[in-house]
Amino acid sequence: MHRLVTDGAIDLLPEQIRPFFDKHRAFVVEHSVDPDLWRSAGFTEEPPRHFIDLDEYGTPPFAALPRTYEAAVAKYGRETILKNGTLPWRGEEIYLQLVRAFEDQRKGTAPYALDNIKFFVAVLSHYTADAHVPLHS
């Protein structure tokens, strides 16, 4: 599913950036499954990053759930947050890394900025797709 979603998403990118992702489509699509591989490889911090049990935080629109990870941990405790999943905060974390990679590329300050952009897009695609699976949220 992740490869299919990522491949289709590339076609929807704005014209200005689509050529870069068309050129690197194979890499981005292939690496969109990496977070599942990390989970399967036994990285213990990975499983909660793929879901959030929103029902544990009241009724829609889940106003009781703080929007930042730090505030959620302060309110509910780290154990509860990990048990109920950290998907939205993981998505934000990867998004911010992607923003930094774009900034590094613009400034010319990191020799691997383009590789980082490709990688973070692939990983962000994974978590974004997870957030849209009914049984993941």
N, CA, C and O atoms as CSV, one atom per row, in Angstrom:
chain,resi,resn,atom,element,x,y,z
A,1,MET,N,N,0.807,-1.185,0.000
A,1,MET,CA,C,0.000,0.000,0.000
A,1,MET,C,C,0.860,1.264,0.000
A,1,MET,O,O,0.565,2.210,-0.730
A,2,HIS,N,N,1.922,1.290,0.811
A,2,HIS,CA,C,2.735,2.504,0.917
A,2,HIS,C,C,3.373,2.870,-0.417
A,2,HIS,O,O,3.437,4.049,-0.767
A,3,ARG,N,N,3.833,1.902,-1.146
A,3,ARG,CA,C,4.445,2.210,-2.453
A,3,ARG,C,C,3.413,2.789,-3.409
A,3,ARG,O,O,3.694,3.750,-4.125
A,4,LEU,N,N,2.231,2.210,-3.420
A,4,LEU,CA,C,1.167,2.684,-4.304
A,4,LEU,C,C,0.757,4.115,-3.960
A,4,LEU,O,O,0.613,4.956,-4.847
A,5,VAL,N,N,0.571,4.382,-2.676
A,5,VAL,CA,C,0.176,5.730,-2.243
A,5,VAL,C,C,1.260,6.744,-2.589
A,5,VAL,O,O,0.963,7.821,-3.106
A,6,THR,N,N,2.500,6.408,-2.309
A,6,THR,CA,C,3.612,7.327,-2.577
A,6,THR,C,C,3.755,7.598,-4.069
A,6,THR,O,O,3.948,8.741,-4.483
A,7,ASP,N,N,3.660,6.559,-4.861
A,7,ASP,CA,C,3.769,6.727,-6.315
A,7,ASP,C,C,2.673,7.659,-6.832
A,7,ASP,O,O,2.937,8.533,-7.657
A,8,GLY,N,N,1.460,7.474,-6.354
A,8,GLY,CA,C,0.361,8.336,-6.780
A,8,GLY,C,C,0.502,9.760,-6.276
A,8,GLY,O,O,0.125,10.706,-6.968
A,9,ALA,N,N,1.038,9.920,-5.078
A,9,ALA,CA,C,1.198,11.262,-4.508
A,9,ALA,C,C,2.191,12.104,-5.301
A,9,ALA,O,O,2.025,13.318,-5.422
A,10,ILE,N,N,3.212,11.467,-5.833
A,10,ILE,CA,C,4.196,12.206,-6.630
A,10,ILE,C,C,3.530,12.882,-7.814
A,10,ILE,O,O,3.902,13.995,-8.185
A,11,ASP,N,N,2.545,12.218,-8.411
A,11,ASP,CA,C,1.837,12.802,-9.547
A,11,ASP,C,C,1.020,14.033,-9.170
A,11,ASP,O,O,0.634,14.809,-10.044
A,12,LEU,N,N,0.753,14.220,-7.884
A,12,LEU,CA,C,-0.056,15.348,-7.427
A,12,LEU,C,C,0.760,16.519,-6.914
A,12,LEU,O,O,0.196,17.534,-6.504
A,13,LEU,N,N,2.069,16.395,-6.931
A,13,LEU,CA,C,2.928,17.475,-6.445
A,13,LEU,C,C,2.845,18.705,-7.345
A,13,LEU,O,O,2.531,18.587,-8.529
A,14,PRO,N,N,3.121,19.877,-6.794
A,14,PRO,CA,C,3.131,21.097,-7.621
A,14,PRO,C,C,4.160,20.975,-8.749
A,14,PRO,O,O,5.198,20.329,-8.606
A,15,GLU,N,N,3.838,21.609,-9.861
A,15,GLU,CA,C,4.698,21.540,-11.053
A,15,GLU,C,C,6.144,21.920,-10.773
A,15,GLU,O,O,7.064,21.358,-11.368
A,16,GLN,N,N,6.346,22.873,-9.868
A,16,GLN,CA,C,7.687,23.387,-9.622
A,16,GLN,C,C,8.614,22.321,-9.022
A,16,GLN,O,O,9.815,22.343,-9.293
A,17,ILE,N,N,8.093,21.400,-8.224
A,17,ILE,CA,C,8.960,20.409,-7.573
A,17,ILE,C,C,8.770,18.998,-8.115
A,17,ILE,O,O,9.560,18.108,-7.800
A,18,ARG,N,N,7.748,18.778,-8.917
A,18,ARG,CA,C,7.478,17.429,-9.416
A,18,ARG,C,C,8.638,16.845,-10.223
A,18,ARG,O,O,8.901,15.651,-10.078
A,19,PRO,N,N,9.354,17.604,-11.067
A,19,PRO,CA,C,10.446,16.993,-11.833
A,19,PRO,C,C,11.506,16.319,-10.953
A,19,PRO,O,O,12.008,15.250,-11.301
A,20,PHE,N,N,11.845,16.932,-9.828
A,20,PHE,CA,C,12.818,16.325,-8.923
A,20,PHE,C,C,12.316,14.968,-8.443
A,20,PHE,O,O,13.072,13.996,-8.428
A,21,PHE,N,N,11.059,14.896,-8.055
A,21,PHE,CA,C,10.518,13.648,-7.520
A,21,PHE,C,C,10.218,12.633,-8.614
A,21,PHE,O,O,10.270,11.428,-8.372
A,22,ASP,N,N,9.905,13.108,-9.812
A,22,ASP,CA,C,9.799,12.172,-10.944
A,22,ASP,C,C,11.158,11.510,-11.202
A,22,ASP,O,O,11.243,10.305,-11.440
A,23,LYS,N,N,12.191,12.305,-11.149
A,23,LYS,CA,C,13.551,11.789,-11.375
A,23,LYS,C,C,13.943,10.765,-10.314
A,23,LYS,O,O,14.640,9.795,-10.611
A,24,HIS,N,N,13.499,10.979,-9.082
A,24,HIS,CA,C,13.882,10.116,-7.962
A,24,HIS,C,C,12.724,9.249,-7.477
A,24,HIS,O,O,12.730,8.764,-6.345
A,25,ARG,N,N,11.739,9.063,-8.340
A,25,ARG,CA,C,10.533,8.308,-7.991
A,25,ARG,C,C,10.870,6.913,-7.455
A,25,ARG,O,O,10.313,6.498,-6.439
A,26,ALA,N,N,11.752,6.199,-8.109
A,26,ALA,CA,C,12.054,4.821,-7.691
A,26,ALA,C,C,12.583,4.791,-6.261
A,26,ALA,O,O,12.181,3.938,-5.469
A,27,PHE,N,N,13.476,5.713,-5.925
A,27,PHE,CA,C,14.027,5.768,-4.566
A,27,PHE,C,C,12.941,6.092,-3.548
A,27,PHE,O,O,12.801,5.401,-2.539
A,28,VAL,N,N,12.177,7.141,-3.814
A,28,VAL,CA,C,11.169,7.595,-2.855
A,28,VAL,C,C,10.109,6.514,-2.651
A,28,VAL,O,O,9.721,6.234,-1.517
A,29,VAL,N,N,9.644,5.915,-3.724
A,29,VAL,CA,C,8.621,4.867,-3.620
A,29,VAL,C,C,9.171,3.665,-2.858
A,29,VAL,O,O,8.508,3.143,-1.962
A,30,GLU,N,N,10.361,3.230,-3.204
A,30,GLU,CA,C,10.948,2.060,-2.535
A,30,GLU,C,C,11.147,2.297,-1.045
A,30,GLU,O,O,10.884,1.406,-0.237
A,31,HIS,N,N,11.606,3.481,-0.674
A,31,HIS,CA,C,11.896,3.755,0.732
A,31,HIS,C,C,10.665,4.161,1.546
A,31,HIS,O,O,10.764,4.372,2.755
A,32,SER,N,N,9.523,4.270,0.899
A,32,SER,CA,C,8.304,4.589,1.650
A,32,SER,C,C,7.896,3.455,2.589
A,32,SER,O,O,7.056,3.662,3.465
A,33,VAL,N,N,8.461,2.281,2.428
A,33,VAL,CA,C,8.165,1.154,3.331
A,33,VAL,C,C,9.184,1.034,4.457
A,33,VAL,O,O,9.021,0.185,5.334
A,34,ASP,N,N,10.218,1.846,4.460
A,34,ASP,CA,C,11.284,1.733,5.464
A,34,ASP,C,C,10.780,1.714,6.911
A,34,ASP,O,O,11.240,0.877,7.688
A,35,PRO,N,N,9.857,2.595,7.308
A,35,PRO,CA,C,9.416,2.540,8.706
A,35,PRO,C,C,8.827,1.185,9.114
A,35,PRO,O,O,8.974,0.776,10.266
A,36,ASP,N,N,8.173,0.494,8.202
A,36,ASP,CA,C,7.686,-0.849,8.537
A,36,ASP,C,C,8.849,-1.821,8.691
A,36,ASP,O,O,8.787,-2.736,9.513
A,37,LEU,N,N,9.895,-1.632,7.917
A,37,LEU,CA,C,11.076,-2.484,8.051
A,37,LEU,C,C,11.759,-2.239,9.396
A,37,LEU,O,O,12.233,-3.179,10.034
A,38,TRP,N,N,11.808,-0.985,9.823
A,38,TRP,CA,C,12.407,-0.669,11.122
A,38,TRP,C,C,11.625,-1.352,12.242
A,38,TRP,O,O,12.202,-1.890,13.186
A,39,ARG,N,N,10.300,-1.316,12.113
A,39,ARG,CA,C,9.446,-1.958,13.120
A,39,ARG,C,C,9.679,-3.460,13.123
A,39,ARG,O,O,9.801,-4.071,14.185
A,40,SER,N,N,9.740,-4.053,11.944
A,40,SER,CA,C,9.968,-5.498,11.829
A,40,SER,C,C,11.349,-5.907,12.307
A,40,SER,O,O,11.542,-7.033,12.764
A,41,ALA,N,N,12.313,-4.996,12.202
A,41,ALA,CA,C,13.687,-5.298,12.616
A,41,ALA,C,C,13.858,-5.221,14.129
A,41,ALA,O,O,14.932,-5.532,14.644
A,42,GLY,N,N,12.826,-4.816,14.840
A,42,GLY,CA,C,12.884,-4.815,16.286
A,42,GLY,C,C,13.245,-3.511,16.941
A,42,GLY,O,O,13.539,-3.488,18.136
A,43,PHE,N,N,13.233,-2.410,16.191
A,43,PHE,CA,C,13.481,-1.110,16.815
A,43,PHE,C,C,12.297,-0.802,17.735
A,43,PHE,O,O,11.205,-0.494,17.258
A,44,THR,N,N,12.506,-0.884,19.030
A,44,THR,CA,C,11.409,-0.834,20.002
A,44,THR,C,C,10.669,0.495,20.017
A,44,THR,O,O,9.503,0.546,20.410
A,45,GLU,N,N,11.323,1.567,19.597
A,45,GLU,CA,C,10.641,2.863,19.581
A,45,GLU,C,C,9.707,3.015,18.381
A,45,GLU,O,O,8.912,3.954,18.340
A,46,GLU,N,N,9.787,2.123,17.420
A,46,GLU,CA,C,9.054,2.299,16.163
A,46,GLU,C,C,7.565,1.938,16.219
A,46,GLU,O,O,6.767,2.696,15.668
A,47,PRO,N,N,7.142,0.853,16.834
A,47,PRO,CA,C,5.721,0.479,16.737
A,47,PRO,C,C,4.711,1.577,17.086
A,47,PRO,O,O,3.745,1.737,16.340
A,48,PRO,N,N,4.873,2.344,18.172
A,48,PRO,CA,C,3.855,3.363,18.465
A,48,PRO,C,C,3.800,4.502,17.452
A,48,PRO,O,O,2.843,5.276,17.447
A,49,ARG,N,N,4.794,4.612,16.612
A,49,ARG,CA,C,4.843,5.701,15.630
A,49,ARG,C,C,3.889,5.477,14.457
A,49,ARG,O,O,3.718,6.368,13.625
A,50,HIS,N,N,3.271,4.310,14.381
A,50,HIS,CA,C,2.443,3.948,13.230
A,50,HIS,C,C,0.948,4.067,13.489
A,50,HIS,O,O,0.151,3.766,12.600
A,51,PHE,N,N,0.553,4.491,14.665
A,51,PHE,CA,C,-0.874,4.574,14.976
A,51,PHE,C,C,-1.103,5.593,16.090
A,51,PHE,O,O,-0.171,6.053,16.750
A,52,ILE,N,N,-2.373,5.926,16.271
A,52,ILE,CA,C,-2.812,6.659,17.460
A,52,ILE,C,C,-4.232,6.193,17.749
A,52,ILE,O,O,-5.084,6.204,16.861
A,53,ASP,N,N,-4.484,5.789,18.974
A,53,ASP,CA,C,-5.824,5.390,19.401
A,53,ASP,C,C,-6.564,6.633,19.875
A,53,ASP,O,O,-6.585,6.942,21.067
A,54,LEU,N,N,-7.161,7.330,18.940
A,54,LEU,CA,C,-7.821,8.596,19.250
A,54,LEU,C,C,-8.985,8.422,20.222
A,54,LEU,O,O,-9.281,9.325,21.004
A,55,ASP,N,N,-9.638,7.276,20.178
A,55,ASP,CA,C,-10.773,7.050,21.068
A,55,ASP,C,C,-10.398,7.159,22.540
A,55,ASP,O,O,-11.263,7.380,23.388
A,56,GLU,N,N,-9.125,7.006,22.846
A,56,GLU,CA,C,-8.664,7.126,24.232
A,56,GLU,C,C,-8.641,8.577,24.713
A,56,GLU,O,O,-8.394,8.840,25.890
A,57,TYR,N,N,-8.895,9.503,23.815
A,57,TYR,CA,C,-8.798,10.924,24.151
A,57,TYR,C,C,-10.133,11.646,24.005
A,57,TYR,O,O,-10.172,12.832,23.675
A,58,GLY,N,N,-11.208,10.939,24.247
A,58,GLY,CA,C,-12.522,11.565,24.210
A,58,GLY,C,C,-13.203,11.413,22.871
A,58,GLY,O,O,-12.928,10.480,22.117
A,59,THR,N,N,-14.092,12.339,22.589
A,59,THR,CA,C,-14.880,12.284,21.365
A,59,THR,C,C,-14.352,13.294,20.349
A,59,THR,O,O,-13.685,14.262,20.716
A,60,PRO,N,N,-14.654,13.065,19.073
A,60,PRO,CA,C,-14.224,14.022,18.049
A,60,PRO,C,C,-14.719,15.417,18.388
A,60,PRO,O,O,-15.856,15.557,18.837
A,61,PRO,N,N,-13.945,16.420,18.201
A,61,PRO,CA,C,-12.645,16.499,17.525
A,61,PRO,C,C,-11.446,16.279,18.448
A,61,PRO,O,O,-10.366,16.804,18.178
A,62,PHE,N,N,-11.608,15.527,19.511
A,62,PHE,CA,C,-10.514,15.130,20.408
A,62,PHE,C,C,-9.793,16.349,20.995
A,62,PHE,O,O,-8.564,16.419,21.020
A,63,ALA,N,N,-10.582,17.283,21.454
A,63,ALA,CA,C,-10.039,18.522,22.016
A,63,ALA,C,C,-9.220,18.270,23.276
A,63,ALA,O,O,-8.380,19.093,23.638
A,64,ALA,N,N,-9.452,17.145,23.948
A,64,ALA,CA,C,-8.701,16.844,25.175
A,64,ALA,C,C,-7.253,16.476,24.887
A,64,ALA,O,O,-6.408,16.538,25.780
A,65,LEU,N,N,-6.965,16.100,23.666
A,65,LEU,CA,C,-5.607,15.686,23.303
A,65,LEU,C,C,-4.766,16.903,22.943
A,65,LEU,O,O,-5.051,17.590,21.962
A,66,PRO,N,N,-3.730,17.170,23.735
A,66,PRO,CA,C,-2.854,18.293,23.386
A,66,PRO,C,C,-2.221,18.097,22.006
A,66,PRO,O,O,-2.009,16.969,21.562
A,67,ARG,N,N,-1.934,19.180,21.356
A,67,ARG,CA,C,-1.399,19.115,19.997
A,67,ARG,C,C,0.096,18.855,19.951
A,67,ARG,O,O,0.598,18.361,18.941
A,68,THR,N,N,0.820,19.173,21.014
A,68,THR,CA,C,2.258,18.914,21.025
A,68,THR,C,C,2.541,17.658,21.832
A,68,THR,O,O,1.824,17.334,22.780
A,69,TYR,N,N,3.594,16.958,21.441
A,69,TYR,CA,C,3.997,15.740,22.141
A,69,TYR,C,C,4.328,16.043,23.601
A,69,TYR,O,O,3.904,15.319,24.502
A,70,GLU,N,N,5.072,17.095,23.825
A,70,GLU,CA,C,5.481,17.451,25.179
A,70,GLU,C,C,4.269,17.712,26.073
A,70,GLU,O,O,4.233,17.259,27.217
A,71,ALA,N,N,3.290,18.432,25.562
A,71,ALA,CA,C,2.081,18.726,26.347
A,71,ALA,C,C,1.269,17.452,26.583
A,71,ALA,O,O,0.698,17.275,27.658
A,72,ALA,N,N,1.215,16.565,25.588
A,72,ALA,CA,C,0.486,15.304,25.747
A,72,ALA,C,C,1.140,14.434,26.819
A,72,ALA,O,O,0.451,13.839,27.647
A,73,VAL,N,N,2.466,14.362,26.799
A,73,VAL,CA,C,3.184,13.588,27.811
A,73,VAL,C,C,2.978,14.211,29.188
A,73,VAL,O,O,2.787,13.492,30.169
A,74,ALA,N,N,3.014,15.529,29.272
A,74,ALA,CA,C,2.797,16.199,30.559
A,74,ALA,C,C,1.404,15.909,31.104
A,74,ALA,O,O,1.230,15.755,32.313
A,75,LYS,N,N,0.421,15.836,30.227
A,75,LYS,CA,C,-0.961,15.624,30.660
A,75,LYS,C,C,-1.266,14.160,30.975
A,75,LYS,O,O,-1.928,13.864,31.970
A,76,TYR,N,N,-0.782,13.236,30.124
A,76,TYR,CA,C,-1.166,11.821,30.239
A,76,TYR,C,C,-0.044,10.899,30.710
A,76,TYR,O,O,-0.308,9.779,31.146
A,77,GLY,N,N,1.190,11.353,30.627
A,77,GLY,CA,C,2.331,10.515,30.966
A,77,GLY,C,C,2.870,9.800,29.736
A,77,GLY,O,O,2.123,9.449,28.823
A,78,ARG,N,N,4.166,9.595,29.729
A,78,ARG,CA,C,4.839,8.993,28.573
A,78,ARG,C,C,4.313,7.589,28.282
A,78,ARG,O,O,4.103,7.237,27.122
A,79,GLU,N,N,4.100,6.791,29.316
A,79,GLU,CA,C,3.631,5.416,29.113
A,79,GLU,C,C,2.277,5.368,28.412
A,79,GLU,O,O,2.071,4.560,27.506
A,80,THR,N,N,1.368,6.224,28.825
A,80,THR,CA,C,0.040,6.269,28.198
A,80,THR,C,C,0.143,6.715,26.742
A,80,THR,O,O,-0.493,6.136,25.861
A,81,ILE,N,N,0.931,7.726,26.501
A,81,ILE,CA,C,1.091,8.228,25.126
A,81,ILE,C,C,1.682,7.139,24.236
A,81,ILE,O,O,1.201,6.929,23.123
A,82,LEU,N,N,2.707,6.448,24.705
A,82,LEU,CA,C,3.307,5.373,23.903
A,82,LEU,C,C,2.316,4.233,23.683
A,82,LEU,O,O,2.262,3.665,22.592
A,83,LYS,N,N,1.535,3.894,24.703
A,83,LYS,CA,C,0.549,2.815,24.576
A,83,LYS,C,C,-0.514,3.173,23.530
A,83,LYS,O,O,-0.971,2.308,22.784
A,84,ASN,N,N,-0.900,4.445,23.482
A,84,ASN,CA,C,-1.951,4.888,22.578
A,84,ASN,C,C,-1.438,5.360,21.226
A,84,ASN,O,O,-2.238,5.701,20.354
A,85,GLY,N,N,-0.120,5.389,21.028
A,85,GLY,CA,C,0.457,5.731,19.735
A,85,GLY,C,C,0.886,7.180,19.616
A,85,GLY,O,O,0.326,8.074,20.250
A,86,THR,N,N,1.893,7.384,18.786
A,86,THR,CA,C,2.503,8.708,18.625
A,86,THR,C,C,2.521,9.182,17.172
A,86,THR,O,O,3.297,10.068,16.814
A,87,LEU,N,N,1.683,8.603,16.354
A,87,LEU,CA,C,1.717,8.885,14.912
A,87,LEU,C,C,1.706,10.368,14.550
A,87,LEU,O,O,2.547,10.776,13.748
A,88,PRO,N,N,0.822,11.195,15.077
A,88,PRO,CA,C,0.830,12.600,14.613
A,88,PRO,C,C,2.125,13.327,14.949
A,88,PRO,O,O,2.592,14.161,14.173
A,89,TRP,N,N,2.693,13.018,16.082
A,89,TRP,CA,C,3.924,13.697,16.488
A,89,TRP,C,C,5.111,13.185,15.697
A,89,TRP,O,O,6.047,13.941,15.434
A,90,ARG,N,N,5.094,11.917,15.314
A,90,ARG,CA,C,6.166,11.383,14.465
A,90,ARG,C,C,6.096,12.055,13.090
A,90,ARG,O,O,7.124,12.415,12.518
A,91,GLY,N,N,4.906,12.216,12.577
A,91,GLY,CA,C,4.753,12.911,11.301
A,91,GLY,C,C,5.309,14.316,11.356
A,91,GLY,O,O,5.981,14.763,10.427
A,92,GLU,N,N,5.029,15.010,12.441
A,92,GLU,CA,C,5.557,16.369,12.605
A,92,GLU,C,C,7.087,16.353,12.684
A,92,GLU,O,O,7.753,17.203,12.093
A,93,GLU,N,N,7.634,15.387,13.411
A,93,GLU,CA,C,9.093,15.280,13.549
A,93,GLU,C,C,9.762,15.102,12.187
A,93,GLU,O,O,10.749,15.773,11.883
A,94,ILE,N,N,9.229,14.204,11.376
A,94,ILE,CA,C,9.821,13.962,10.055
A,94,ILE,C,C,9.609,15.171,9.149
A,94,ILE,O,O,10.503,15.532,8.383
A,95,TYR,N,N,8.443,15.795,9.227
A,95,TYR,CA,C,8.187,17.004,8.444
A,95,TYR,C,C,9.227,18.079,8.755
A,95,TYR,O,O,9.764,18.704,7.840
A,96,LEU,N,N,9.514,18.298,10.032
A,96,LEU,CA,C,10.500,19.321,10.406
A,96,LEU,C,C,11.900,18.961,9.903
A,96,LEU,O,O,12.672,19.846,9.533
A,97,GLN,N,N,12.224,17.682,9.888
A,97,GLN,CA,C,13.511,17.261,9.318
A,97,GLN,C,C,13.539,17.524,7.811
A,97,GLN,O,O,14.570,17.915,7.264
A,98,LEU,N,N,12.415,17.309,7.151
A,98,LEU,CA,C,12.319,17.600,5.717
A,98,LEU,C,C,12.491,19.089,5.455
A,98,LEU,O,O,13.199,19.476,4.526
A,99,VAL,N,N,11.859,19.915,6.253
A,99,VAL,CA,C,12.007,21.373,6.112
A,99,VAL,C,C,13.469,21.760,6.266
A,99,VAL,O,O,13.985,22.561,5.487
A,100,ARG,N,N,14.141,21.194,7.271
A,100,ARG,CA,C,15.569,21.501,7.474
A,100,ARG,C,C,16.398,21.056,6.265
A,100,ARG,O,O,17.326,21.757,5.859
A,101,ALA,N,N,16.072,19.909,5.695
A,101,ALA,CA,C,16.817,19.427,4.526
A,101,ALA,C,C,16.631,20.386,3.345
A,101,ALA,O,O,17.588,20.673,2.625
A,102,PHE,N,N,15.400,20.884,3.141
A,102,PHE,CA,C,15.173,21.877,2.086
A,102,PHE,C,C,15.965,23.153,2.366
A,102,PHE,O,O,16.542,23.736,1.449
A,103,GLU,N,N,15.995,23.589,3.624
A,103,GLU,CA,C,16.763,24.786,3.984
A,103,GLU,C,C,18.253,24.556,3.752
A,103,GLU,O,O,18.945,25.435,3.239
A,104,ASP,N,N,18.753,23.372,4.130
A,104,ASP,CA,C,20.158,23.044,3.893
A,104,ASP,C,C,20.479,23.076,2.404
A,104,ASP,O,O,21.536,23.560,2.001
A,105,GLN,N,N,19.573,22.564,1.599
A,105,GLN,CA,C,19.787,22.559,0.147
A,105,GLN,C,C,19.818,23.990,-0.389
A,105,GLN,O,O,20.667,24.338,-1.210
A,106,ARG,N,N,18.890,24.806,0.082
A,106,ARG,CA,C,18.830,26.199,-0.379
A,106,ARG,C,C,20.095,26.952,0.003
A,106,ARG,O,O,20.609,27.736,-0.794
A,107,LYS,N,N,20.606,26.726,1.212
A,107,LYS,CA,C,21.793,27.418,1.700
A,107,LYS,C,C,23.089,26.793,1.199
A,107,LYS,O,O,24.145,27.424,1.243
A,108,GLY,N,N,23.008,25.554,0.724
A,108,GLY,CA,C,24.215,24.855,0.297
A,108,GLY,C,C,25.097,24.434,1.462
A,108,GLY,O,O,26.314,24.329,1.313
A,109,THR,N,N,24.488,24.191,2.629
A,109,THR,CA,C,25.269,23.907,3.833
A,109,THR,C,C,25.437,22.422,4.140
A,109,THR,O,O,26.198,22.063,5.039
A,110,ALA,N,N,24.749,21.569,3.419
A,110,ALA,CA,C,24.853,20.132,3.710
A,110,ALA,C,C,25.066,19.375,2.402
A,110,ALA,O,O,24.253,19.489,1.485
A,111,PRO,N,N,26.136,18.614,2.307
A,111,PRO,CA,C,26.418,17.910,1.050
A,111,PRO,C,C,25.389,16.844,0.705
A,111,PRO,O,O,25.271,16.458,-0.458
A,112,TYR,N,N,24.644,16.363,1.689
A,112,TYR,CA,C,23.670,15.295,1.435
A,112,TYR,C,C,22.232,15.783,1.506
A,112,TYR,O,O,21.320,14.976,1.692
A,113,ALA,N,N,22.012,17.060,1.366
A,113,ALA,CA,C,20.671,17.629,1.516
A,113,ALA,C,C,19.676,17.006,0.539
A,113,ALA,O,O,18.553,16.690,0.933
A,114,LEU,N,N,20.060,16.824,-0.722
A,114,LEU,CA,C,19.123,16.237,-1.687
A,114,LEU,C,C,18.781,14.802,-1.320
A,114,LEU,O,O,17.631,14.385,-1.460
A,115,ASP,N,N,19.762,14.043,-0.854
A,115,ASP,CA,C,19.490,12.678,-0.403
A,115,ASP,C,C,18.557,12.691,0.800
A,115,ASP,O,O,17.652,11.864,0.908
A,116,ASN,N,N,18.788,13.643,1.706
A,116,ASN,CA,C,17.923,13.752,2.879
A,116,ASN,C,C,16.499,14.111,2.481
A,116,ASN,O,O,15.543,13.582,3.049
A,117,ILE,N,N,16.354,14.997,1.520
A,117,ILE,CA,C,15.021,15.370,1.036
A,117,ILE,C,C,14.298,14.138,0.514
A,117,ILE,O,O,13.150,13.890,0.881
A,118,LYS,N,N,14.953,13.375,-0.328
A,118,LYS,CA,C,14.326,12.161,-0.873
A,118,LYS,C,C,13.923,11.210,0.250
A,118,LYS,O,O,12.813,10.677,0.251
A,119,PHE,N,N,14.822,11.001,1.196
A,119,PHE,CA,C,14.570,10.064,2.281
A,119,PHE,C,C,13.422,10.529,3.175
A,119,PHE,O,O,12.512,9.756,3.474
A,120,PHE,N,N,13.465,11.793,3.602
A,120,PHE,CA,C,12.417,12.279,4.500
A,120,PHE,C,C,11.056,12.327,3.814
A,120,PHE,O,O,10.036,12.113,4.469
A,121,VAL,N,N,11.016,12.600,2.526
A,121,VAL,CA,C,9.749,12.554,1.798
A,121,VAL,C,C,9.197,11.135,1.811
A,121,VAL,O,O,8.002,10.935,2.028
A,122,ALA,N,N,10.054,10.155,1.582
A,122,ALA,CA,C,9.612,8.760,1.585
A,122,ALA,C,C,9.057,8.369,2.949
A,122,ALA,O,O,7.997,7.750,3.037
A,123,VAL,N,N,9.765,8.726,4.003
A,123,VAL,CA,C,9.343,8.377,5.364
A,123,VAL,C,C,8.068,9.132,5.740
A,123,VAL,O,O,7.161,8.552,6.337
A,124,LEU,N,N,7.991,10.412,5.397
A,124,LEU,CA,C,6.789,11.182,5.689
A,124,LEU,C,C,5.584,10.615,4.936
A,124,LEU,O,O,4.472,10.591,5.464
A,125,SER,N,N,5.807,10.168,3.722
A,125,SER,CA,C,4.733,9.535,2.964
A,125,SER,C,C,4.200,8.314,3.709
A,125,SER,O,O,2.991,8.084,3.747
A,126,HIS,N,N,5.095,7.539,4.294
A,126,HIS,CA,C,4.685,6.351,5.033
A,126,HIS,C,C,3.759,6.716,6.194
A,126,HIS,O,O,2.655,6.183,6.316
A,127,TYR,N,N,4.225,7.630,7.042
A,127,TYR,CA,C,3.436,7.978,8.224
A,127,TYR,C,C,2.134,8.683,7.845
A,127,TYR,O,O,1.120,8.505,8.520
A,128,THR,N,N,2.147,9.472,6.784
A,128,THR,CA,C,0.924,10.121,6.327
A,128,THR,C,C,-0.085,9.083,5.855
A,128,THR,O,O,-1.276,9.190,6.148
A,129,ALA,N,N,0.386,8.086,5.129
A,129,ALA,CA,C,-0.507,7.007,4.698
A,129,ALA,C,C,-1.051,6.253,5.911
A,129,ALA,O,O,-2.238,5.931,5.962
A,130,ASP,N,N,-0.186,5.971,6.886
A,130,ASP,CA,C,-0.646,5.294,8.104
A,130,ASP,C,C,-1.765,6.086,8.783
A,130,ASP,O,O,-2.727,5.501,9.280
A,131,ALA,N,N,-1.639,7.397,8.803
A,131,ALA,CA,C,-2.639,8.246,9.472
A,131,ALA,C,C,-3.989,8.172,8.795
A,131,ALA,O,O,-4.995,8.552,9.393
A,132,HIS,N,N,-4.040,7.698,7.575
A,132,HIS,CA,C,-5.301,7.615,6.837
A,132,HIS,C,C,-5.871,6.208,6.782
A,132,HIS,O,O,-6.871,5.966,6.106
A,133,VAL,N,N,-5.244,5.283,7.486
A,133,VAL,CA,C,-5.771,3.922,7.583
A,133,VAL,C,C,-6.727,3.904,8.769
A,133,VAL,O,O,-6.315,4.206,9.889
A,134,PRO,N,N,-7.994,3.557,8.552
A,134,PRO,CA,C,-8.978,3.623,9.643
A,134,PRO,C,C,-8.549,2.905,10.929
A,134,PRO,O,O,-8.831,3.405,12.018
A,135,LEU,N,N,-7.901,1.789,10.842
A,135,LEU,CA,C,-7.528,1.056,12.051
A,135,LEU,C,C,-6.234,1.559,12.667
A,135,LEU,O,O,-5.801,1.030,13.691
A,136,HIS,N,N,-5.602,2.567,12.074
A,136,HIS,CA,C,-4.406,3.164,12.648
A,136,HIS,C,C,-4.728,4.422,13.459
A,136,HIS,O,O,-3.870,4.931,14.180
A,137,SER,N,N,-5.945,4.917,13.344
A,137,SER,CA,C,-6.280,6.143,14.093
A,137,SER,C,C,-7.679,6.062,14.655
A,137,SER,O,O,-8.135,6.998,15.313
